[in-house]
Amino acid sequence: MAIWKVAWPNRIASVILGVGFLAFAVFGVITGAAKAGPVFAVFLAAAGVAGLLYSFATSITLTDDRVIVRNFGLTEEVMLTDITRVDVGYGGTSLFGRNGIKVRAFAVEKSNYAAWLGRVTRADRVKKALLDAAKTAQHSS
């Protein structure tokens, strides 16, 4: 079993931004500034929670027979025998399967500059591991 989570630099940045947004929302409520824009305070709080969820509740897990994708705490599973293609990019890792299945995992992303320069990144290694596991599962079934 292999687990890939958000890269440390992205995780640190998301925690800092998430805590910052939450702090601004709480500060706005405490000081009364939120009265002028309660919707904005709610927006800041939601952005803060999203940043923290991205940091800690987003992952790709490869098991013997499936890939488990957690995005912001929500879980989707794709059987390895169903995977036909894997793409990596700025928006994350996309798993394509039979019958039009498409699952995007935000945990492992490939930056645009790495794609433009043709650099091999962690996302490419994850893609290879997922495709290799899918091919092995498809040949053994």
N, C-alpha and C positions, 0 to 999 in steps of 0.2 A: 504494500500500500504506500502511495506517495501523496503528500499534501503540499500544495502550493498556496501561499497566502500573499497578501499585498506586500510588495517590496518595502524594506525598512524606510528608505527615504520618503516614499509616498505615505507610509503609515504615520511617520513622525509629523509630516506636513498636515495630514488629515486630522490628527489628534490636536495639533496646535490650533488649526482653523476651527475645528469642532468646539473645542473648549472656549476659544475666543468668541465665537458666535453665541454660545450659551451664556457666557459672561455678559456680553452686550445685551442680550435679551433680559437676563435677570436684573442687570443694572438699570435698564429702561423701565422695568416694572417697579423696582424699589424707589427710584428717584421720581417716579411719576411721569417720566418722559414718554412712557408707553401710552398714556392717555391720548396723546396727539396721534398716535399711530399703532393701535393694538395689533392690527394685522401685520405690521412690520415686525413687531416683537415676536409674534407667533412664527413668522417667516424665519427670523434669525434663530429661534429655538429649533425649528424643524431642520434648518441647515446644519446646526450644531449636532443634532442627533444623527443626521445622515452622515456627517463626517466621521463620527465615532463608530457608526455601524459599518461604514466602508472600511475603517481601520481594523476592526476586530471581528466582524461577522461576514467576511467575504473570503471565499476560498474555492479551490478546485481539489477534489480528492479522487485519486485513481485507485480503485479496488480491483479485485480479480476479475469481476464481470461487469463493472459499470463505472461511470464517472458521476460524481456527486458535485453539483455546482451550488454554492451558497452565495447569494447576492443580497447584501443588507439583511441577512438573517433568514431569507426565504430560500427554500431548498428545491432543486430540480435534479432529477436523475436521468441519465441516458445510458442505455445498455451499450457496451462496447461493440456488440455485434451489429448495432444499428448505425454506428458512426461511419460516414462516407467521406467527410472532409473536415479539416480543422483550419481556420484562418486566425491569424493574430494581427493586431493593429492597435491603433490609439484607443479604440473603444473597448478593448479587451480581447478575450479569446472566444471565438465563435465555433460551436460544434454544430455540424450539419449532419443530418441523418436521413434514413429512408422515410418515406411518406411526408417529406417536407418539414421534418423536425429541425428546429433551430434553437439553440440555447446559447446565450452569451454569458460569459463569465468575466466579471470586472476585475477579478483578483490579479490576473497576469496580463499586462499591457505591453505593447511595443511602441516606443515613442516614434513620432514621425521622422525625426532626424536619424534615428537608427535605421529606419526603413529606407530613407533617401540615400544614406551612405552604404547601404547593404551590409550593415553590421549584424552579426549573430548575437542574439540576446537571450536572456532567460526565457522569454516568450517563445523563441524558436526551439529551445531545448524542451520546453513543456509540450509544444506542438508535436515534436518528434516522438516524445514519450507516449503521448496520447494516440498518435497514429500507429506506432509500433504495437501498442497494447491492443488496439482495435483490429489490426491485421492478424495478430496472434489469436485473438478470440474468434475472429471470423473463419480462420483456417481450422481451428480445433472443433468448431461446431458443425 
